[in-house]
């Protein structure tokens, strides 16, 4: 089992030279059950109807314990330590952010809220971000809870724009999200660690901007009315993310890791495709990066998240049936040979000992 886990975390085929090759692993084919986040430990998090769940290659699916007094929970985010966040409720009433901690195998409610609130993400340092209803204002605003429990309201400056919704937070406490509503153009925002906020400049010709994720280096990814983009919150550099091919209709990035690999979704006139981008290499359809034996079976992919080892969680169809997947980079043949030699040498040393 240790050998399997070691292989999962090896660099992918052609790393630094081209596109990786991926192997798809089926997690579930039950509609209503899905995984939308994956931590650096290779654990995926998601929801099964009204229960937060995880999946890992050793134990498979696991229903997470509920916080005291709650009967339902949905999992949205997971960090490198395996902590899961989302929301919990009692008989589907009164949503409240929670955190599951694998160190104690318990879940607890976090934050103080007067109305409905949901956590969207948890950083590797333990910051939590999400949205909360403010009934007296008629809007939802963002929040961030720091590792020491300090709670911040984000951000009253955009009340006249329909409220705000942070969707991701990095290990420095910087959060990314958007403002706007159904009747207003949307814009992309970044909140610094000190709680100050700034708007990401819109790309030329773009009618709206929506943030999807932020990595620990400060790169934010999202989509505009036509193209995906990446923006460095520290330097102000803006990049347009290319399409694998044209024409494209809708979709965009969903996640970025610290190696500047971006995943998401795109589509043409007839179907959807998983989107993959590697800095310095380019963009590709995920379906084209799979092992040749798997490509005929997989279609209509959406890629939700990617960790710093290149593992991806997503959903789509396998032979026309709904399926939730984890995609693992296939190790380079040279790395497999080196690993085999290393294991053989270790075995010899143990025998001599």
N, C-alpha and C positions, 0 to 999 in steps of 0.2 A: 504493500500500500504506500509505503514511503517512496518507492521508486516511481509510482504513478504520479504522486504529488510533485516530485522533483521534475518530472518531464513536463507537467503542465506549466511550470514557471520558467522553463527555458526560453531563450529568445526564439523568435519565429524564423521560418525559412526566409532567407534573403534579407535578414535584418540589416538595415543600413544600405542595402543595394537595390531593393525593389519591393514589390508587394509581398506580404506574407501569404502562406497557404493556411487555411483553417479547416478544422474538423468539427462538424456539428454534433452536439450531444443533445438528445431529446430529453427535456425535463418533465414535460407533461403534455398531454393532448386533450385535457379536459377544459372545455370552454368555461370561462369565469375564473380560471386559475392561471396566474401569470407572474413572471419575475421581471422587475424593471430596474434593478440596480445590482452591481457586483463590486465587492470589496477586493482589496489587493490580496487577501487570503484565499481568493477563489470561491468565496461564499456568495451566492445570489440571494437577494431578498425580494419579496413580493407579497401577494395576497391570494387567498383562496376563499372566495365569497366574503365572509366576515371574519377571517382569521389571518393574522400576519404569519408569514411562513419564510423559511430559508431552505436552501438546497446547497449541499456540498458533495464532492465526488466520493466521500467516504460513507456518510450517513444517508445521503439522499435527501428527500423532503423531510422537514420537521416543522410542526405547528409550534409557534412560540407561545410561552405562557402569557396570560393576560394580566394587565395591571389589576390590583385589588379593586373590586367594585365594578369592573367593566366586563361586558359580555361579548364585545366585538372589537376587532382591530384590523387595520390595514397597514402594511409595510411599504414605505416609499424609498427610504435611503439607507445605506449601509456604509460603514467606514472600514479602515484597514484592520481595526481591532475586532470587527464583527458586530459592533453595536448597530442596532437597527432602530430607525425612527419612523414615525408616521402618525396615525391618530387612533385613539381608542374611544369607545362609547359604551353606554349602557342601553341595551335594546335599541341600538341605532339612534340614540338621542344624546345630545351633549358631547360633540366631538372635542377631544382634548389630546394634545401631543403626548407621546410616550417615548420611552427609550428602553430597548431590551439590551441587557448587558450579559454577554456570554460568560464573563468571569464568575458571575453569581447565578446565572441561569434564571434571572428574574426580570420582570418588566415593571416600570414605574412611570407614573405621570410626571411631567415636567412643566414648569412655568405656571404663572397665575393669569387666568383669563376669565372674563365676565360673560363671554359668549363663545360661540363655536370657533375653534382654532384647529389647524392641521399643520404638522411639520412636514417639510418637503425634503430636507437633506440634513446630513450630519457630517461634519468634517473629521479628518483623521485626528485633529486635536480635541474634538468633542463639541465644537460649536453646532448649534441647531438653528435652522431658519425655516420660516413658513409664513402662513397668513392667518389673520384673526379677524373676525367680524367686529365692527364697531357700531352697534345698533343706533346710538344717538347721532352718528354721522351718516349712516346709510351706506357705508363703504367698508370694504375689507382693506386692511393695512398689513404690512409685513412686520415680522418680529425676528429678533435674533436672541438666543440664549447662549451666553458664554460658558466655558467649562466650569467657571466658579459659581454659576447659577445666576449671574447678573442678566437681567432681561431688558432688551431695548425695543422701542417702537420705531418702525421704519415705514413711511416717512410722511409726515403731514404736509410737506411741501407740494405734494401732488394730488391733494384732495380734489381740486377742480379738474383733474384729468381722469377721474374715475377710480382713484385708489391705486395701490401698488401690490405686486405679487413677487417677492423673491423666491427663486426656485433652486438655488444652489449656494453653497458656502465653502470656502477653502480653509486650509489649516491656519491661515493668518487672520481669519475672521472676516475676510472680504466676501460680500454676498453679491450675487447677480440676479436680476429679475427684470420686470417690465412694469410700465404704468399704462393706464388707459382702460377703456371699456368698449362695449358693443357700439356705442354711438360716437366714439372719439378715436382718432388715430393713436396707435400705441407706440411707445418708445422704450428703449432699452436703458436700464439703470445699473450702476454699480454703487454699493455701499462700502465705504472704507471701514477699517477696524474701529475707528473712533465714532462711527455712526453717520459721518457726513456722506453726502450722496452727490453723484454727478451723472448726467445723461451722456450716453455714448453717441457721438455724432452720427447722424444717419448717412448711409451710403447715397451717392448721387442717384437721383431718380427713384428712390425708395419711398413708398407711401407709409410703411410702418416698420418697426424694428422690435424683435422679440428675443430676449436672452434665454438660453437653454442651460448653460453650465459655465463654471469657472474652475480652472485648475490651480494648483498651488503656486504656479509661476505668475499668476495674474492674467492669463489669457482667458477671455470670455468668448464663447461661440453662440451663435444664434442665427436667425434668418430674417430677411427683409421681405418685401413684397415680391422679389424675384430671385434673389440669390442668398446663399449662405455666406456668413462672414465670421472672421475672428478678429478680436480687438484686444490689444495689450493695455490693461488698465493702468500700468505703471508708466509706459512710454508714450501711449497714444497712437501706436502703430495700428493701422487697419488693413486687413487682408481680405480680399474676396476669395471664397473657397470655390474651386472649379467644380463643374459637373463632369461625371464620367463620359457623358454623351449628351447630345441635344436631339430633340427638344425635351424639356422637363416641365412638369406641372406640379407645383406644390411641394410640400415636404421641407426638409432642412436638417441641420445638425441637431443632435440631442445631447451629446456628451463629448468631452475632451479629456485626455489624460496628460500626464506630465511629460510624455514623449511626443506631444503634439500629434497624436493620432485622434482623429475625429470620426464619430459614427453618428448615423441618423437614418433618414429615409428620403426617398425621392420617388418620382413616378413619371411614366409617360402617359400616352392617351389610353392605354389598355390595362396597366397593372402597376403595382408598387415594387420597389426594389430597396434593398438595404444599401445605405451609403457608407463608404469608407474612404477616409483621406489620410495620407501620411505625408508629413512635411518633407519637402524635398523630393518626393516621389510622384505624388499626384492623387487623383481620385479614381475609385473603381466601384463597380457594383459588387456587393458582398457575395451574391450568387456566383460570380465569376472567380472568387477567391477560394471557394470550397474545394475539397478533394474531388477529383473528376468523377468518382463513383457516386458522390452525393449530389452533384449539381442537378441531375434530372428530377430529383425528388423535392427540391426546395424551391419555394416561390413566395412572392408577396411579403418580403421581409420588412420589418421595422427593427432597427437596432437602437436599444434604449440606453445602454451604458457600456463603458470600456474602462478596465482598470489599468494600472501602470505596468502590468505584465502583458497587456494586449488581449486579455480575455474579454469577450463581449457577451452580453446578454441581450436577447431580442425575441421576437415572435414572428410568426408567419405561417406557412403551410408546408406540411410534409405529405406528398402525394394527395394534395387537395384538402387535407384535414388540418384544422387549427393546431398549432404546436408552439410551445415555448422552448427556446433553445439556449444553451451556452455554446459559444464558439471558441475553441482552444487553438492557439497557434501551433502548427506542426513543427516540431524541432528540426533543425538542420541535420542532414545525415552525418556531417562531421561532428556535430555536438553529441549525437547519439553514440557515435563510435568512441568519442572521448569519455563520455559517461560510462560506457561499458568497460573501457580500460580502467577507469578509476575505481569502479566497483570491484573489478577483478583484483586489482592491486590491494584494495582494502580487505578483501576476503583472504588474500594470501598472508597479509600482515596479521590478521586475526588468528589464522591457523598456526602461524609461527609463534604467536604469543601464547 
